[in-house]
Amino acid sequence: MAPNTKGSSSAAGPTKVPISMLLSNEEQTAIGILPASHWQQQFTQEDPSDIFSSRARTASLTESIFQYRHIHGRTYHSDIGNAESWEPNDERHIDAMEIAHHAYTVTMEHRLYRAPLDKNKVQKVLDVGTGTGLWAIDFADEFPGADVVGTDITPIQPSWVPANVKFELDDCNQEWTWPDNTFDFIHARMLIGVIEDWYEFHRQAFRTCKPGGYIETFAACSTFECDDGTVKEDSAMSQWSKVFNEGGRRFGRSFEVYDHDLQRKGMAAAGFVDIEYKDYIIPIGVWHPEKETAESGLWWKLAIEADLEGYLNYTFIVLLGWTPEETKSYGDQIKKEWNNPNIHGYVRARSAWGRKPE
């Protein structure tokens, strides 16, 4: 269960997290996280001043949906169920997510999915955690005979979409309201730090999936690896996974989906069969000698740097109690590292898919 950090949607001040939820310096040190001051001691600080307005793209929703929470100059979704997103929903982050959509497709060899779908049989599709809705829109264009539903906890999707696409406000951690055997294909991409229980998520997907239908998920690991020792233990890249993984444990939504093989395990426990997967190497930057992998690394670098502040804000500042200045110093350092062609860090990611028996 996530901490109750949704108390106020007013712009008057940041959302508060109970002091008991914050890690002390001793606790952070014990799990290998360097103190926040480490990054300020080494690098020049700049005063962060970015405050971005949110944009509401779904006109049919009530005004309360747009009463966003304000946390350190960024906006986050309004209260819905017990949802607790670690990513902001303002203009800057939307732009970053739109770049990320292209990064995903490049990584997946310019595909939207890997499950063996029959275009003549796919009629109803669910995209869980649709974000900006670009995957749902592209899929609907590729499958003009299918109705595609994209769900999310924040209404940041465009209003002008193909006729066979619609978006709904929904928290996937709550009981799914669709009838049994509704969807031919259920898709979920990069819901790390979002899903409370991956086994329950797959049980609900199994119930609402039609016999013979497929589920497919994509998840990336947060741990930077290297094959030549260039990612040092005390580097910002090495610290990335320590902070995010601990943050996920603190608010009950794991970032270690790849690490614990939760995609395949969840599918198998729910009853899906013919489970397959495809693993990817994602460098950050263009150092990789293989052209396609380097292209993927370039797009991931562009996507993250488009709003690095937004990716760090909640986990580093709210959950771990770092100051915005300390967090920015860390961000400056990690950008230096993945812009250094002599540092060859990468993360792993996985597409996994399975079929519901007929």
C-alpha positions in Angstrom: 0.0 0.0 0.0 1.4 3.4 -1.0 1.9 6.1 1.7 -0.9 8.7 1.9 0.8 11.5 0.0 -2.2 12.8 -1.8 -3.6 15.0 0.9 -3.7 18.4 -0.9 -4.1 19.4 -4.5 -3.4 23.0 -3.8 -0.5 24.8 -5.3 0.3 26.4 -2.0 2.8 23.8 -1.0 4.3 20.3 -1.8 2.6 17.1 -0.9 3.8 15.9 2.5 5.2 12.4 3.2 5.2 11.2 6.8 8.6 11.6 8.4 8.6 7.9 9.2 8.6 7.1 5.5 11.8 8.9 4.8 15.1 7.1 4.9 17.7 8.5 7.4 21.2 9.0 6.2 22.3 5.9 8.1 19.6 3.8 6.4 20.5 5.1 2.9 24.2 4.3 3.6 23.3 0.8 4.8 21.7 -0.1 1.4 24.5 1.5 -0.6 23.0 4.9 -1.4 25.6 7.7 -1.3 24.4 10.7 0.8 22.7 13.4 -1.2 25.5 15.9 -0.2 28.0 13.7 -2.1 26.8 15.1 -5.5 26.7 18.8 -4.3 30.3 18.5 -3.0 31.6 17.6 -6.5 29.5 19.6 -9.0 28.4 23.1 -9.7 24.8 23.9 -8.6 22.2 25.8 -10.5 19.0 27.1 -9.0 16.2 25.0 -10.5 13.3 27.2 -11.5 11.2 25.1 -13.9 7.6 25.3 -13.1 5.4 24.0 -15.9 1.7 24.2 -16.4 -0.3 21.1 -16.9 -2.4 20.6 -20.0 -5.8 19.0 -20.0 -6.6 17.2 -23.2 -9.8 15.3 -22.4 -12.6 17.8 -22.4 -15.3 15.5 -21.3 -14.0 15.0 -17.8 -15.0 17.0 -14.8 -12.9 19.9 -13.5 -12.0 17.9 -10.4 -9.9 15.5 -12.5 -7.7 18.5 -13.4 -7.1 19.6 -9.8 -3.5 18.3 -10.0 -1.2 17.9 -7.0 1.8 20.2 -7.0 5.1 18.7 -5.8 8.3 20.9 -6.0 7.1 22.9 -9.0 5.7 19.9 -10.9 2.2 18.6 -11.3 0.9 15.1 -10.7 -2.4 13.4 -11.2 -5.4 14.3 -9.1 -6.7 11.9 -6.4 -8.1 8.7 -7.9 -8.4 5.6 -5.8 -5.1 5.0 -4.1 -3.1 5.8 -7.2 0.4 7.2 -6.6 2.4 7.9 -9.8 6.0 8.8 -9.5 6.0 10.6 -12.8 4.6 14.1 -13.3 1.9 14.9 -15.9 2.9 18.4 -17.0 3.9 19.6 -20.4 7.6 18.9 -20.1 7.0 15.3 -19.0 4.4 14.8 -21.7 7.0 15.8 -24.3 9.6 13.4 -22.7 7.0 10.5 -22.8 6.3 11.2 -26.5 10.0 10.9 -27.3 10.1 7.8 -25.1 7.4 6.2 -27.3 9.7 6.4 -30.3 12.6 5.0 -28.1 10.4 2.0 -27.2 9.6 1.2 -30.8 13.2 1.6 -32.0 14.3 -0.8 -29.2 11.6 -3.3 -30.3 12.9 -3.1 -33.9 10.2 -0.7 -34.9 7.4 -2.8 -33.6 4.5 -2.0 -31.3 4.1 -5.6 -30.1 5.6 -9.1 -30.4 2.7 -11.3 -29.7 1.5 -13.4 -32.7 -1.7 -11.4 -33.3 -4.1 -12.2 -36.1 -5.3 -8.9 -37.6 -8.5 -10.6 -38.7 -9.4 -11.7 -35.2 -8.3 -8.8 -32.9 -11.5 -6.8 -32.2 -11.0 -5.3 -28.7 -7.7 -4.1 -27.2 -6.8 -2.6 -23.8 -3.7 -0.5 -23.3 -3.1 -0.2 -19.5 -1.3 2.9 -18.3 -1.5 4.4 -21.8 0.3 7.7 -20.8 0.1 10.0 -23.8 -1.8 7.5 -25.7 0.6 7.2 -28.6 0.9 3.5 -28.5 -2.9 3.1 -28.5 -3.2 5.5 -31.5 -0.5 3.8 -33.5 -2.0 0.4 -32.8 -5.4 1.6 -33.8 -4.0 2.8 -37.1 -2.4 -0.6 -37.7 -5.6 -2.5 -36.7 -8.4 -0.3 -38.1 -10.9 -3.1 -37.4 -10.2 -3.1 -33.7 -11.6 -0.9 -30.9 -8.7 0.3 -28.7 -9.2 1.5 -25.1 -6.4 3.3 -23.3 -6.6 3.7 -19.6 -4.6 5.9 -17.2 -4.9 7.8 -13.9 -4.3 11.2 -15.6 -6.0 12.7 -18.6 -3.1 13.7 -20.8 -4.1 12.0 -24.0 -5.0 14.0 -27.2 -8.7 14.6 -28.0 -8.2 14.2 -31.7 -7.7 10.5 -32.2 -8.8 7.7 -34.7 -12.4 6.8 -34.5 -11.5 3.4 -33.1 -9.7 4.8 -30.0 -11.0 6.0 -26.7 -9.4 6.9 -23.4 -10.7 6.2 -19.9 -9.6 7.3 -16.5 -8.8 4.2 -14.4 -6.5 2.9 -11.8 -5.3 -0.5 -12.8 -4.5 -1.4 -9.2 -8.2 -1.3 -8.4 -10.7 -4.1 -9.3 -11.1 -4.1 -13.1 -14.7 -3.3 -14.1 -14.7 -5.0 -17.5 -16.7 -8.2 -17.9 -14.9 -11.5 -18.3 -13.6 -12.4 -21.7 -13.6 -8.8 -23.1 -10.3 -8.2 -24.8 -8.4 -10.0 -27.6 -5.1 -8.2 -26.6 -4.0 -6.5 -23.4 -0.9 -4.4 -23.5 1.1 -2.7 -20.7 4.3 -0.9 -21.2 6.9 0.3 -18.6 4.6 0.1 -15.5 7.6 -0.2 -13.2 7.0 1.7 -10.0 3.2 1.6 -10.8 1.8 -1.9 -10.2 1.2 -2.9 -6.6 0.9 -6.6 -7.2 2.0 -8.1 -10.5 0.3 -11.4 -9.7 -3.0 -9.7 -9.1 -2.5 -7.6 -12.2 -2.1 -10.7 -14.3 -5.1 -12.4 -12.7 -7.3 -9.5 -13.6 -5.8 -9.5 -17.1 -6.5 -13.2 -17.5 -10.1 -12.8 -16.4 -10.8 -10.0 -18.9 -8.8 -11.5 -21.7 -10.8 -13.6 -24.3 -9.9 -17.3 -24.7 -7.2 -17.3 -27.3 -6.3 -13.7 -26.6 -2.9 -12.4 -25.6 -1.3 -10.2 -23.0 2.1 -8.5 -23.5 4.1 -6.3 -21.2 7.4 -4.4 -21.6 9.6 -3.6 -18.6 13.1 -2.2 -18.2 15.5 -3.0 -15.3 16.8 0.1 -13.5 20.3 -1.4 -12.9 23.1 -0.1 -15.1 25.5 -2.8 -16.2 28.7 -2.7 -18.2 31.0 -5.3 -19.6 34.3 -3.5 -19.2 34.2 -2.0 -15.7 33.5 1.6 -16.8 30.5 1.9 -14.6 32.1 2.4 -11.2 30.4 1.4 -7.9 30.3 5.0 -6.6 29.1 6.5 -9.9 25.8 8.1 -10.4 24.8 5.4 -12.9 25.5 2.7 -10.3 23.4 4.7 -7.7 20.4 5.0 -10.0 19.0 1.5 -9.3 19.8 1.7 -5.6 17.6 4.8 -5.2 14.8 3.8 -7.5 14.6 0.2 -6.1 14.5 1.5 -2.5 11.9 4.1 -3.5 9.7 1.4 -5.0 10.0 -0.6 -1.7 9.1 2.5 0.3 5.8 3.2 -1.5 4.9 -0.4 -2.4 5.3 -0.4 -6.2 8.3 -2.3 -7.4 10.9 -1.1 -9.9 12.5 -4.6 -9.8 10.0 -6.2 -12.3 12.7 -7.4 -14.6 15.0 -8.4 -11.8 12.4 -10.7 -10.3 11.0 -12.0 -13.6 7.5 -10.8 -12.5 6.2 -10.6 -16.1 6.6 -14.3 -16.9 5.9 -15.4 -13.3 2.7 -13.4 -13.2 1.5 -14.7 -16.5 2.2 -18.3 -15.6 0.5 -18.0 -12.2 -2.6 -16.5 -13.7 -3.0 -19.3 -16.2 -1.5 -17.9 -19.5 0.3 -20.4 -21.7 2.7 -20.3 -24.6 4.7 -17.6 -22.7 7.6 -16.2 -24.6 9.9 -13.2 -24.2 12.5 -11.1 -25.9 15.3 -9.3 -24.0 16.9 -6.1 -25.1 20.1 -4.2 -24.3 19.5 -0.5 -23.9 22.6 1.7 -23.8 22.2 5.4 -22.8 24.0 7.3 -25.4 25.6 6.3 -28.8 28.7 4.4 -27.7 27.5 0.9 -28.7 29.3 -0.4 -31.8 26.1 -1.9 -33.4 24.2 0.7 -35.3 20.6 -0.3 -34.3 21.5 -0.5 -30.6 23.3 2.8 -30.7 20.2 4.4 -32.3 18.1 3.0 -29.5 20.6 4.4 -27.0 20.4 7.9 -28.6 16.6 7.9 -28.4 16.6 6.8 -24.7 19.1 9.4 -23.9 17.0 12.1 -25.5 13.8 10.9 -23.8 15.3 10.9 -20.3 17.2 14.1 -20.7 14.0 15.8 -22.0 12.8 15.7 -18.4 15.4 14.2 -16.1 14.1 16.4 -13.3 10.6 14.9 -13.7 12.0 11.3 -13.5 14.0 12.1 -10.3 11.6 14.5 -8.5 9.3 12.2 -6.6 11.6 9.3 -5.8 14.6 11.4 -4.8 12.9 14.3 -3.1 9.6 13.1 -1.7 10.6 9.5 -0.8 14.2 9.9 0.1 14.1 13.4 1.4 16.8 14.9 -0.8 16.6 18.7 -1.5 15.9 19.9 -5.1 19.5 21.2 -5.2 21.0 17.9 -4.2 18.8 16.1 -6.7 19.8 18.5 -9.5 23.5 17.9 -8.7 23.0 14.2 -9.0 21.2 14.7 -12.3 24.0 16.8 -13.6 26.5 14.1 -12.8 24.6 11.2 -14.4 24.2 13.2 -17.6 27.9 13.7 -17.6 28.4 10.0 -17.3 26.1 8.8 -20.0 27.4 11.6 -22.3 30.9 10.2 -21.8 31.7 7.8 -24.7 34.2 6.0 -22.5 31.5 4.9 -20.0 29.6 1.9 -21.5 26.6 1.6 -19.2 23.4 -0.1 -20.3 20.2 -1.5 -18.8 18.2 -4.6 -19.8 14.6 -4.7 -20.8 12.1 -7.4 -21.7 9.0 -7.9 -23.8 7.0 -10.9 -22.5 3.7 -12.2 -23.9 1.4 -15.1 -23.2 -1.9 -16.6 -24.5 -5.1 -17.4 -22.6 -6.1 -21.0 -23.3 -9.2 -21.5 -25.5 
